[in-house]
């Protein structure tokens, strides 16, 4: 029996809807063994972020070394990396262990509006982490921040995706969840040569906390199992659609998605 492994380098969400917790739940649901390196601890719930307590870069490096020197991984994803020093450390370790299937979820802003990535860290992400990554999964606000352009149309998404590949990342998927003027959430994948499109019906719900983490974790899990980028993206799209559609209605704010829905409804 083959055991596929996926590794998440991200922040901890005490509310369980996003970050490390969402990633590990998603890995489990998709049949891969999950491992983690925590970059920061957050005090967080559906109402917002009450506190962010970053780890030192040394502590992050030690956690990564624990995995790299023993267990290894078939694919990894990054989530909230918080500052430039941690980003540079993560990129260095990715190169050290020659990990190729690297998915970057550029976590910048929490649902409640709290900043989760320091301004100077954006440049480090672009200049240091993207060149050693297979894929980046920004939503529209994140893609706008990374490219410096306004994204309103399909052509804008395509242009932004091409701009991001020029930074060295091999594949870009710009998610359509923030296209609120449309009844369809259209994700655009650019693989450096052609575009692929993934559509889903927009669901009217406030319970979308952790959608980006969950989507990128599903993508990472499928890559770990050997799927190509387009097939992994299709499964991730279906996984997050089920998780949003069958929400859990937990908490008084932006509630979490339902990580077990995908397997329950198939």
N, C-alpha and C positions, 0 to 999 in steps of 0.2 A: 504493500500500500504506500503510495507516494503521499508525503505530507508537504503541502505547499505552505510557504511562510510569507507573511507580510509584516512590515515594520513601519510604525508611525512615529514621527518626530514632531511633537506638537505640544500644545498646552492642555492642562487639565481643566475640565469644566465641572465644578461641584454639582451643578444641576443635572448632569448626565446627558444632556441633549446634543452637545457639540464636543469638539476637541478629541482628546485621547479616548474618552468614554464612547463617543459616537463611532470612532474608528474601530475600536476593538469589537463593539457590538456588530458592526457591519462585516468585519473580517469573519467573525464567527458564523454569521448567517450565510455567508457565501463559501464556507467550507475551507477557510485558510487559518493557519495558526498565527495569532497576532502577538506582536511584541511592541514595546514602546520605549521611547526616551522622552521624558517630560522637560519642556523648555521653560514652563512657568506654571504656577498654580493660580487659578482664578477663584475668587469668591463670586459666584454667579448663579442666577436663577432665571426664570422666564421673564422677570421684570427688568433685568439688566445685569451689568457687571458692577459689583460692589468693591472689588479690589483685584489688583494684578500683582503677583509676587514672582518675579523672574528668577530662574536658576542662574548660576554662574555658567559661563562658557565652559569652564573646566568640568563642572558637574554634567553638562550635556555631553561633552566629549567622552567622559568616563562611561556614561550609559551606552553610547554608541559603540565604544570599544568592547563593552561586555557582549554585545551582539555580534560585532564583526569578528572577534577573535575566537568565537565558539560556535554559535548557532547559524550565523549567516542569514541571508534573506533572499527571496526570489523577486521581491519588488518592495519599494518603500515610498512613502509619501511624507511630505512636510506640511505642517499646518502653521499655527501661530509660532513664529520664531522671534518675535518681539524686538530684537535689536541687531545692529550690524555685526557685533562681535559673535553672537550666536550663529548668525547666517554664515559668516566666514568660517566658523568652526565646522558647521555641518557640511559646507561645500568641500572643505579640506578632507573630512572623513569619507565623504562619498568617493572622492578621487583615490584616497588611500586604500579603500576596500574594493575599488573598481566596480561599484554598483552602477548598473546601466539603466534599470527600469525605475526611474525616479520621477514621481509625480509631485508637482508643486501646487499646492492650494495657497494662493497668496492672501492669507487671512490678514485683513487690514482693519476692518471696522465690525464691531459686534452689532447684532440686530437692534439693540437699544441706542446705538450711536457712539459707544465708547471706542476709542482708538486702541487697536491691539498690535500696531506696528509703528515704531518710532519713525519719524520722517527720514532721518538719515539712513535708516535701514532699507528704504525703498531702493536706493541706488545700489546698495550691496546685493540685494536680491537680483536686480537686473544685471549687474556686472559680474557677480561671482557665482550665484546659484544657478541661474538659468542656463549658462553655458555647459553645465554638467548634468542637465535634466532632460528627460525624455519628453515631458509634457507639463504644461501649465493650464490651470482650470479657473481662470478669473470669471467673476460675474461682471456685469457691465460697468458699475462704478469702479471696480478694481482695474478693469482693462483701461478705463479712462485715465485713472491715476498713473498707470504704468506707461501709457503711450502719450499722454498729454493731449489727447483729442476727445471730442464729444462724439458719443456713439448713439445714434438715433435710428438708423436704418440698417437693413441687411448689408448694404454696401459698406457702411461704416464698420460693421462687425468684421467683414472680410478684410478691410484695410488694416484694422487694428490687429487682427490675427497675423497678417503678413509682417507688420511692424515688430511684433513680439518674436516671431521666428528669426528676424534679423539680429536679435540679441543672443542667438545661439541655441535656444531651446528648439527641439525637433518638431514638436506638435503643440498646437494651441486649440483648446476648446473654450469658446466664449459662450457662457450660459445665458439663456434668455429669460431667466426668472424675474428680472427687473423690467422687462418690456410690458409694463402694466397697461399700455394702451391697446394691447392685443389679447385676443382670447386664446392665443396659442403661445406656448413657451418654446421658442426655437433656439436650439443649441447649434452653434456652427463650429465644426472641427476642420482645422487646416493642418495637413500633414507635410507641408513644405512643397507640395506639388498640386494637390487638388483639395476641394472642399467637400465635406460630408455634412448632412443636415439631419437633425434629430428633433422631431416635433412631439409635443404632448399638449393635452388640453389644460388650460390654466384652471387651477382650483381655488375657489374663494375661501381662504382660511388664513388666520393669523398665526397658526401653529406651524411655523417654518424654521424654528430655531435649529441650527445645525445642518441645514440642507447642503451647504457647500462642503462641509467636512464629510458628511455621509456620502455624497456623490463621488468625491475624490477617493474616499476609502473603498467604495465599490469598484471604481476604476482600477485601483491598485490591486485589489484582490483578484480581479479577473486577469490582469497582467501577470500576476504571480502564478496563476494557473496556466499561463501560456497563450492566452488570447492575444490577437493583434489589437492595435489601438482602436480601430473602428468598432470591432466587435465588443471590446471592453467598454467603450463609450455607450454602445447601445444597451448593454446590460445595466450599466450604471444609471442610465436614463430611466429604464423600467423600474429599477430598484427604488430610486428616489421618488418617482411618480406614485408608486404604491405606498411608500412611507408617508407622503403628504396626503394622499387621498384618504387613507385610513388613520387619521391623526388620533392622538391619545387624549387631548383636551386636559392636559396637566398644567396647573399653575394659572396665575391671573394675567400673564402677559403673552409673549410669543412662546407658545408651548413647543415641545420637541416633536419630531417626526416619529413614526412608528417603525422601528428597525426590523421587526419580525413580520411586517405585513407582506413583503415580497414572497416569502416562502409559504405564508398562510393562504394566499389567494391563488397561487399557481395550480 
